């Protein structure tokens, strides 16, 4: 049976992007998430969160728990960049859900074009 792990580096990158986008301190973010500031500090030091904290963090990011899981031997296909952009878009209060979805799809399409162009080189 393959072991499933949390990609802590990706989680921290997306969390950091959201905190920066919202112009929050890590302490303020911890308060909004419902976890202790020390838990976020440990996370930034690449320590895995417990399941309850993981769920709270991912919900605060408006993402799926699947977005940060990797299976032994192969990483999830969704690139970190897409996860970060998605988190930033979801954090925006000045965009409707439809606008966010449209921009996310435009970004994903653009990234596919970039990758396919690189593959041809």
C-alpha positions in Angstrom: 0.0 0.0 0.0 1.4 3.4 -1.0 1.8 5.9 1.8 0.1 9.3 1.4 1.9 12.4 2.7 1.0 16.0 3.0 3.2 18.2 0.8 4.1 20.6 3.6 6.2 22.8 1.3 3.3 23.4 -1.1 0.9 24.0 1.8 3.2 26.6 3.3 3.7 28.3 -0.1 -0.1 28.6 -0.7 -0.7 29.6 2.9 2.0 32.3 2.7 0.6 33.6 -0.6 -2.9 33.9 1.0 -1.5 35.6 4.1 0.4 38.0 2.0 -2.6 38.7 -0.3 -4.8 39.4 2.8 -2.0 41.5 4.3 -2.1 39.5 7.5 0.5 38.5 10.0 1.0 34.8 10.7 -0.5 35.4 14.1 -3.6 37.0 12.7 -3.9 34.2 10.1 -3.7 31.6 12.9 -6.6 33.4 14.7 -8.7 33.4 11.6 -7.9 29.7 10.9 -8.5 28.6 14.4 -5.1 27.2 15.1 -2.3 28.4 17.4 0.5 30.6 16.1 3.0 28.0 17.2 1.3 25.4 15.0 1.9 27.7 11.9 5.5 28.3 13.1 6.0 24.5 13.2 4.4 24.2 9.8 6.8 26.8 8.4 9.7 24.6 9.8 8.3 21.8 7.6 6.7 19.8 10.4 3.4 18.1 9.4 0.2 19.4 11.0 -2.2 17.1 12.8 -5.3 16.1 10.9 -7.6 18.6 12.6 -5.3 21.5 11.9 -4.7 20.4 8.4 -8.4 20.4 7.7 -8.9 23.9 9.3 -6.0 25.3 7.2 -7.2 23.8 3.9 -10.8 25.0 4.6 -9.5 28.5 5.3 -7.6 28.4 2.0 -10.9 27.4 0.3 -9.1 24.4 -1.2 -9.5 20.6 -1.0 -7.4 18.4 1.2 -6.5 16.5 -1.9 -4.7 19.6 -3.3 -1.8 19.0 -0.9 -1.5 15.2 -0.9 1.2 13.3 -2.6 1.6 9.5 -2.8 4.8 7.8 -2.3 6.6 7.5 -5.7 4.6 10.2 -7.5 3.5 13.7 -6.9 0.0 15.1 -7.7 -0.3 16.3 -11.2 -1.5 19.8 -10.2 1.5 22.0 -10.1 2.3 24.2 -7.2 2.0 27.4 -9.2 -1.6 26.5 -10.0 -2.4 25.9 -6.4 -0.9 29.2 -5.4 -2.8 31.1 -8.0 -6.0 29.4 -7.1 -5.6 30.2 -3.4 -4.9 33.9 -4.2 -8.0 34.1 -6.5 -10.2 32.4 -3.9 -9.0 34.9 -1.3 -10.1 37.9 -3.3 -13.2 39.6 -2.1 -13.6 41.9 -5.0 -14.3 39.1 -7.5 -17.4 37.0 -7.9 -17.1 33.2 -7.7 -17.7 33.1 -11.5 -14.9 35.6 -12.1 -12.6 33.6 -9.9 -13.4 30.4 -11.8 -12.9 32.1 -15.2 -9.5 33.6 -14.2 -8.4 30.2 -12.8 -9.4 28.5 -16.0 -7.6 31.1 -18.1 -4.4 30.7 -16.0 -4.5 26.9 -16.3 -5.0 27.1 -20.0 -2.1 29.6 -20.3 0.1 27.3 -18.2 -0.7 24.4 -20.5 0.3 26.4 -23.6 3.6 27.4 -21.9 4.3 23.8 -21.0 3.4 22.4 -24.4 5.7 25.0 -26.0 8.6 24.0 -23.8 8.0 20.3 -24.6 8.3 21.0 -28.3 11.7 22.7 -27.9 
